[in-house]
Amino acid sequence: MLAFEVITDDIPSLKISDKGVKAIAWMEEFKVYELPIVNQNKYIGLISENDLLDFNNPSLPLSEITIPLDRPFVYGHNHIYTVITTMSEHGLSVVAVLDNNDNYLGMISQKDLIKNISSISAFKEPGGIIELEMNINDYSLVEIANIIEGNGGKILSSYIKSKPDSTKIKVTIKTNKDNLSAILQTFYRYEYTIIASFDKSGSENDLKQRYDAFIHYLNI
């Protein structure tokens, strides 16, 4: 999935003629902390709620507010993972999307990003989740897939997270199996370290916690 496919339709950008008070009102209305400023289809930069609240006279047009603007953006052809990285590194609630000629195409909001992540990450598909821990040198997706497929399952999605100052990694796997007992027994037999598992026998609260943990993992 590419950035231009995730552009938000509901949130307008600001013009340099717009006043600071209008920008603050829109941020409150659309539940965001930044908005892009665009002049004749050219991206000027992002102005934040804190920038405007620190300014003495937000009734002035944005063209007269002398605030150095951050200018993070992604290109429309960038993968959604680049969007995640950009938003995470800059702590953004929205990010601007440009075409190859640096023309402004639109923005991606955190809300729409999460919604699209959930669709490509098989969250809505039925099945169970397994978390494994291992040394990075022992990681083999082929072997993991063979274990799961040998028990009649399929991998719907998988994610890897490195542990700081360690050679260990955590591997999170979403499968299409509602009952994980046979798969887990095989992982134990092959001496895998299973951190946690969530299947149909778990509570809805467990699944919600797992979703929340994933979003935290992405640092959104």
C-alpha positions as CSV (number, residue, x, y, z in Angstrom):
1,M,0.0,0.0,0.0
2,L,1.4,3.4,-1.1
3,A,1.0,6.8,0.6
4,F,-1.3,8.3,-2.1
5,E,-3.8,5.5,-1.4
6,V,-4.1,6.6,2.3
7,I,-4.6,10.3,1.8
8,T,-7.2,11.8,4.1
9,D,-10.2,13.3,2.4
10,D,-11.8,14.9,5.4
11,I,-9.2,17.3,6.7
12,P,-8.4,20.6,4.8
13,S,-5.0,22.2,4.5
14,L,-4.3,25.8,5.5
15,K,-3.6,28.7,3.1
16,I,-1.1,31.4,4.0
17,S,-4.0,33.9,4.1
18,D,-5.8,31.9,6.8
19,K,-5.6,33.3,10.3
20,G,-4.0,31.5,13.3
21,V,-7.4,31.3,15.1
22,K,-8.8,29.4,12.1
23,A,-5.9,27.0,12.3
24,I,-6.5,26.4,16.0
25,A,-10.2,25.9,15.4
26,W,-9.6,23.4,12.7
27,M,-7.1,21.4,14.7
28,E,-9.7,21.2,17.5
29,E,-12.4,20.2,15.1
30,F,-10.5,17.5,13.3
31,K,-8.6,16.2,16.4
32,V,-5.1,16.8,15.1
33,Y,-2.1,18.7,16.5
34,E,-0.6,20.0,13.2
35,L,-1.9,21.1,9.8
36,P,0.0,21.7,6.5
37,I,0.2,25.2,5.0
38,V,0.0,25.2,1.2
39,N,0.5,28.1,-1.1
40,Q,-0.5,27.7,-4.8
41,N,-0.2,23.9,-4.4
42,K,3.3,24.2,-2.9
43,Y,3.8,22.7,0.5
44,I,5.2,25.4,2.9
45,G,5.4,23.3,6.1
46,L,3.5,22.1,9.1
47,I,2.3,24.4,11.8
48,S,1.5,23.0,15.2
49,E,-1.0,23.8,17.9
50,N,1.8,24.6,20.2
51,D,3.4,27.0,17.7
52,L,0.1,28.9,17.5
53,L,-0.6,28.9,21.2
54,D,2.9,30.3,21.9
55,F,2.3,33.1,19.4
56,N,1.1,36.4,20.9
57,N,-1.4,37.3,18.2
58,P,-3.1,34.3,16.5
59,S,-5.6,36.6,14.8
60,L,-2.9,37.5,12.3
61,P,-2.8,35.6,8.9
62,L,-0.3,32.8,8.8
63,S,1.8,34.7,6.3
64,E,2.6,37.2,9.1
65,I,3.4,34.7,11.8
66,T,7.2,34.4,12.0
67,I,7.5,30.8,13.2
68,P,10.1,28.4,11.7
69,L,8.0,25.6,10.3
70,D,8.9,21.9,10.2
71,R,8.7,20.4,6.8
72,P,8.4,16.7,7.1
73,F,6.6,14.9,4.2
74,V,6.4,11.7,2.2
75,Y,6.1,11.2,-1.5
76,G,2.9,9.6,-2.9
77,H,4.9,6.6,-4.2
78,N,6.4,5.9,-0.8
79,H,5.3,2.7,1.0
80,I,3.0,3.0,4.0
81,Y,5.9,1.9,6.2
82,T,7.7,5.1,5.2
83,V,4.7,7.0,6.4
84,I,4.8,5.2,9.7
85,T,8.5,5.9,10.2
86,T,8.1,9.6,9.3
87,M,5.1,10.1,11.6
88,S,6.9,8.3,14.4
89,E,10.2,10.1,14.1
90,H,8.6,13.5,14.1
91,G,5.8,12.7,16.5
92,L,3.1,13.8,14.1
93,S,-0.7,13.4,14.0
94,V,-0.7,14.2,10.2
95,V,2.0,14.1,7.5
96,A,2.0,15.9,4.1
97,V,2.1,13.9,0.8
98,L,3.8,15.3,-2.3
99,D,4.1,14.2,-5.9
100,N,7.4,13.8,-7.7
101,N,7.4,17.5,-8.6
102,D,6.9,18.5,-4.9
103,N,3.3,19.5,-5.5
104,Y,1.0,19.0,-2.5
105,L,-1.3,16.0,-3.0
106,G,-2.9,15.9,0.5
107,M,-2.2,14.7,4.0
108,I,-2.4,11.4,5.9
109,S,-3.9,11.5,9.4
110,Q,-2.9,9.2,12.2
111,K,-6.5,7.9,12.4
112,D,-6.6,6.9,8.7
113,L,-3.1,5.4,8.9
114,I,-4.2,3.1,11.8
115,K,-7.3,2.1,9.9
116,N,-5.3,1.1,6.9
117,I,-2.6,-0.7,8.9
118,S,-5.4,-2.8,10.5
119,S,-6.7,-3.8,7.0
120,I,-3.3,-4.8,5.6
121,S,-2.2,-6.5,8.8
122,A,-5.1,-9.0,8.9
123,F,-6.5,-7.8,12.2
124,K,-10.0,-8.3,10.9
125,E,-9.4,-11.8,9.8
126,P,-10.3,-14.6,12.2
127,G,-7.4,-16.5,13.7
128,G,-4.9,-16.7,16.6
129,I,-1.7,-14.7,17.4
130,I,1.6,-16.2,18.6
131,E,4.6,-14.3,20.0
132,L,8.0,-15.9,19.9
133,E,11.4,-14.8,21.2
134,M,14.7,-16.0,19.7
135,N,18.2,-15.0,18.8
136,I,18.3,-13.1,15.6
137,N,20.6,-15.7,14.1
138,D,18.0,-18.4,14.8
139,Y,15.2,-16.6,13.0
140,S,13.8,-18.5,10.0
141,L,10.4,-17.5,8.6
142,V,10.6,-20.6,6.4
143,E,10.8,-22.9,9.5
144,I,8.1,-21.0,11.3
145,A,5.8,-21.2,8.3
146,N,6.6,-25.0,7.9
147,I,5.5,-25.6,11.6
148,I,2.3,-23.6,11.2
149,E,1.4,-25.1,7.8
150,G,2.3,-28.6,9.0
151,N,-0.5,-28.1,11.5
152,G,-3.0,-27.0,8.8
153,G,-2.5,-23.3,9.3
154,K,-1.4,-20.3,7.3
155,I,0.5,-17.1,8.2
156,L,-1.7,-14.1,7.6
157,S,1.0,-11.5,8.7
158,S,4.1,-11.3,10.8
159,Y,6.2,-8.6,12.5
160,I,9.7,-8.5,14.0
161,K,10.9,-6.3,16.8
162,S,14.5,-6.1,18.0
163,K,15.2,-5.8,21.7
164,P,17.5,-2.9,22.6
165,D,21.1,-3.9,23.5
166,S,20.4,-7.5,22.8
167,T,20.7,-10.1,20.0
168,K,17.1,-11.2,20.8
169,I,14.1,-10.5,18.7
170,K,10.3,-10.8,19.2
171,V,8.4,-12.3,16.4
172,T,4.6,-11.8,16.3
173,I,2.6,-14.0,14.0
174,K,-1.1,-13.8,13.0
175,T,-2.4,-17.2,11.8
176,N,-5.8,-18.3,10.4
177,K,-6.2,-20.9,13.1
178,D,-8.7,-20.2,15.9
179,N,-7.3,-23.0,18.0
180,L,-3.5,-22.8,18.4
181,S,-2.9,-25.8,20.6
182,A,-1.4,-28.1,18.0
183,I,0.8,-25.3,16.6
184,L,2.0,-24.4,20.1
185,Q,2.9,-28.0,20.9
186,T,5.0,-28.2,17.8
187,F,6.8,-24.9,18.6
188,Y,7.5,-26.3,22.1
189,R,8.8,-29.5,20.6
190,Y,11.2,-27.5,18.4
191,E,12.3,-25.7,21.6
192,Y,11.0,-22.3,20.6
193,T,10.4,-19.7,23.4
194,I,6.7,-18.7,23.3
195,I,6.1,-15.4,25.0
196,A,2.3,-15.4,24.6
197,S,-0.5,-16.7,22.5
198,F,-4.0,-15.4,21.8
199,D,-6.7,-17.5,20.2
200,K,-10.5,-18.1,20.3
201,S,-10.2,-19.3,23.9
202,G,-8.8,-15.9,25.0
203,S,-11.0,-13.0,26.1
204,E,-11.9,-10.0,24.0
205,N,-9.8,-8.0,26.5
206,D,-6.8,-10.1,25.6
207,L,-7.3,-9.3,21.9
208,K,-7.8,-5.6,22.6
209,Q,-4.6,-5.5,24.6
210,R,-2.7,-7.2,21.8
211,Y,-4.0,-4.6,19.3
212,D,-3.0,-1.8,21.6
213,A,0.4,-3.3,22.0
214,F,0.9,-3.5,18.3
215,I,0.0,0.2,17.9
216,H,2.4,1.0,20.7
217,Y,5.1,-1.1,18.8
218,L,4.6,1.1,15.7
219,N,5.2,4.2,18.0
220,I,2.3,6.0,16.4
